């Protein structure tokens, strides 16, 4: 993986750009499925060109339910020899795109073979912070205590903190506890990966992410947060017997185990790439101007800590996109 990392970084940006360009066309049309199908199609088509031998560890679901990017699917042109794990979320926040709301991203993570924890679609408790508060949080500590130590680490008052929380009934108590400390809250309707990443980038104004969201999303967040030097801690959330049974069957027997970023994505061989689909704090979304479209992406490499933001101008008079579904290049 190491020697190939530099080479494939830009290829991975092209993968998320293509997914974003395809999905962005459906913004605001109220149809989540269309958004996802378009992104999957573009992502899958572009992955064919990348010189890796990859296995999807986190993807669109089980083989019988997902036609493409299913868990276990082999990807890449195979000529790369390099065996890698792949985690994808062609659209993190399909509902955000369907409704034209901010912060939808197309995401891919490539890591050394065996590095990505294969978590099924469970939910996880999450707490994430940026580099300055790293080493201070404890997912098992009371909410108030976590906010206190983060404020201290940042040299701020509690009321100067901003915490991102998914707007869900299951977070009623969490929200109440955060409010009692005087901290500010940003409720989001979807997209806690963007929220987790935002904690690591000071200009976003986000200091912490707390609450329960998807486990696959926790893995993607961990990959980005590792590259950015922040911290995330997670724990399975198994609210009923059925979930507990599913977790046990999948080999997750310790309900209270804390999974750190290192547990979710091991080692230094990690590349994270994302392209904005709708506008957000992190990245501007796709814009279409007749013959031109623009995308904004971020690509990061754990081994070197390099973070690149890439704005791309796509000339639509010359550019076509690969569609797996159509078996040919299509117009954007
Ligand atoms: C979570 C979150 C995601 O969807 O999976 C959420 O991690 C689903 O939560 O970022 P509910 O089942 O409570 O709706 C996202 O927000 C978007 O995929």
Boltz pocket constraint, residues with backbone or C-beta under 6 A from the ligand:
constraints:
  - pocket:
      binder: B
      contacts: [[A, 91], [A, 92], [A, 93], [A, 94], [A, 166], [A, 168], [A, 189], [A, 190], [A, 191], [A, 192], [A, 193], [A, 212], [A, 213], [A, 214], [A, 215], [A, 217]]
      max_distance: 6.0
